[in-house]
Amino acid sequence: MKVRTITTIVALVIFLPILLIGGSIWMYFTFLLALIALKELLNMNRIRIISIPGLISALALIVVMLPQDMGHWVSLLQQRYLIAMSFIILSYTVMSKNRFSFMDSAFCLMSVAYVGIGFMYFYETREAGLEYILFGLLIVWLTDTGAYIFGRSFGKRKLWPVISPNKTIEGFVGGMICSLIVPLVFMIFAPLQINIIWLLIMTLVLSTFGQLGDLVESGFKRHFGVKDSGRLLPGHGGILDRFDSFMFVLPLLNIFLIQM
C-alpha cells in the first residue's frame, strides 16, 4: 500500500501540471502514454515493439492520433497509411513463414485502433476545455472509489467472476451512484452548458462504460495469462492498467456531450 500511495502521488505531480498547461505539451504527453500502452498490449501477445510489425503499429498509432485541426491532409494520411499498414503487415505473415500469423496481424490492427482512438480523445477532450476532461477524469475516479467502497462493504454477488473475480454487482452499482456526485458538483461550481437531466443520464452511461473498459482490459490480461499490463507504475501495474477506463469514457464524452 505504501508503494502504491507513493506512485500515485508522484504520478499526479507529473500528470496534473501537464494537464493544466494543455496545448502541445499535453499532446506530446498523450502520444508518449499511448506508445507505452501499445507496447504493453503487444507484449501481452509476445510481439516486441522493436520489430517490423511493432514499428509499423507504432507509426500507425501516431498517424491515428494526429489532431484533426492540423488540416485536411491528416484525414487523407490516416486513411492511406492504415490501408497500407493492412497490406504490409499481412505481407509480413508470408515473409515470416507464418511465425507471425494472420491472427497476429489482426491483433496489431485492433491494438492500434483500441489504444489510438482512446488516447486521441485525451487530447481532443482537453482541447475542448479543461472542464470537460476534468469531468471525465472525476467520473472515472469517483466510480472506482465508489465501486471499491460498496464492493468491500456490501459486495456478495460476483459481477463477472471469469474475467475479474473481485468485482461485484453491488460495487458496480455503487460506482455508478457515486459518479453522480460529479455533475452535481459541476452544476454548483463550474456549470457546463448542458441540460442537467441529460448530464445525469450521460454520467451514468459514462460510469457504466468506464467499468466496462476496466473489464475489457482484465479480459485481455486473463486471456494472455498476465497479472498486470506492465511494471511502469509500481503498485499499479502499467499504463493500460491505469487508463483502461478513460479509453472508453472520453470518446463517448466527446460524442454525446461535446460534439452534440
Salt bridges, closest charged atoms under 4 A:
GLU170 OE2 - ARG157 NE 3.05
ASP214 OD2 - LYS167 NZ 2.62
GLU217 OE1 - LYS221 NZ 3.71
ASP228 OD2 - LYS227 NZ 3.81
ASP241 OD1 - LYS221 NZ 2.87
